C-alpha cells in the first residue's frame, strides 16, 4: 500500500509539473496584440515606439516617421514583415507586463543590446 501511495504522489507531481510548464508556455506565447513598446538600440541610441494592432499589423514610429507591416507569433517566435524588407525579421517574443523591460541581442543585426520596455 505504501508503494501505491508513493506512486500517486509521484503522478500528481508529474501532472502538476506538466500543467505548470503548459501554463508558463501559454503565458510566454501570449499575443502582442494591443501592446506598445519603446525599443532602444544600445549602439545607436535610437528610440522607436512599436505598436501591435489586433489585426496582425504593427506600426514602428521614430523621429516623426513611421513604417508599418504585419506580425505573426508562433511558438514564442515573433516575426515582423514589411514591404521594404526582403525576409521577415524573427526573434523571441517577450511577454512583458506594462512597465517591465528586457534587454536582448537577438533582435539586433550586429549582436548589440536592444532594450524593450512595454509602455501599454
C-alpha positions in Angstrom: 0.0 0.0 0.0 2.9 2.4 0.7 4.1 1.8 -2.9 0.7 2.8 -4.3 0.6 6.0 -2.2 4.1 6.9 -3.3 3.1 6.3 -7.0 0.1 8.6 -6.6 2.3 11.3 -5.1 4.8 10.9 -8.0 2.0 11.0 -10.6 0.5 14.1 -9.0 3.9 15.8 -9.0 4.4 14.9 -12.7 1.0 16.2 -13.7 1.5 19.4 -11.7 4.8 19.9 -13.3 3.4 19.3 -16.8 0.4 21.6 -16.1 2.8 24.3 -14.8 5.0 24.1 -17.8 2.0 24.3 -20.1 0.7 27.4 -18.3 4.2 29.0 -18.4 4.4 28.2 -22.1 1.0 29.6 -22.8 1.8 32.8 -20.9 5.1 33.2 -22.7 3.3 33.0 -26.1 0.6 35.5 -25.2 -0.2 37.7 -28.2 1.4 41.1 -28.6 -2.0 42.4 -29.9 -2.8 45.8 -28.4 0.6 46.2 -26.8 3.0 49.2 -27.2 6.8 49.1 -26.7 9.6 51.6 -26.5 12.6 50.0 -28.2 16.1 51.4 -27.7 19.2 50.3 -29.5 22.3 50.5 -27.3 24.8 51.1 -30.1 22.8 53.9 -31.9 20.7 55.2 -29.0 17.8 55.2 -31.4 14.4 55.1 -29.7 11.4 53.7 -31.5 7.8 53.2 -30.5 6.3 49.9 -31.7 2.5 49.3 -31.6 1.0 45.9 -32.2 -2.6 46.0 -33.6 -5.1 43.3 -33.0 -5.5 42.6 -36.7 -1.8 41.5 -37.1 -0.5 44.8 -38.2 2.3 46.8 -36.5 3.5 50.4 -36.6 7.0 51.5 -35.9 7.5 55.2 -35.2 10.7 57.2 -34.7 11.6 60.8 -35.2 8.4 61.8 -36.9 8.5 59.0 -39.4 6.7 55.7 -39.4 6.6 52.4 -41.1 4.1 49.6 -41.0 3.9 45.9 -41.5 2.5 42.7 -40.2 3.3 40.4 -37.3 2.9 36.7 -36.6 3.6 34.8 -33.4 4.2 31.0 -33.4 5.6 29.0 -30.5 7.2 32.0 -28.9 8.8 33.4 -32.1 7.6 36.8 -33.3 8.1 37.6 -36.9 7.8 41.1 -38.4 7.3 41.6 -42.1 7.1 44.8 -44.2 7.1 45.7 -47.9 10.6 47.3 -47.5 12.3 44.2 -46.2 13.3 41.0 -48.1 12.5 38.5 -45.4 10.6 38.7 -42.2 12.7 39.6 -39.1 12.1 37.0 -36.4 13.1 36.7 -32.8 12.0 35.6 -29.4 8.7 37.1 -28.1 9.0 38.6 -24.6 5.6 38.7 -22.8 6.1 41.7 -20.5 3.7 43.5 -18.2 3.4 47.2 -18.5 6.5 48.8 -17.1 8.7 45.7 -17.5 11.7 45.7 -19.8 14.1 43.2 -21.2 17.5 43.5 -22.9 18.2 41.2 -25.9 20.9 40.8 -28.5 18.7 38.5 -30.6 16.8 41.4 -32.3 19.8 43.4 -33.5 21.6 42.7 -36.7 25.1 43.3 -35.2 24.5 41.5 -31.8 24.3 44.7 -29.8 21.9 45.2 -26.9 18.3 46.2 -27.7 16.0 47.2 -24.8 12.3 46.6 -25.0 10.1 48.5 -22.5 6.4 47.8 -22.5 4.6 51.1 -22.2 1.0 50.0 -22.9 
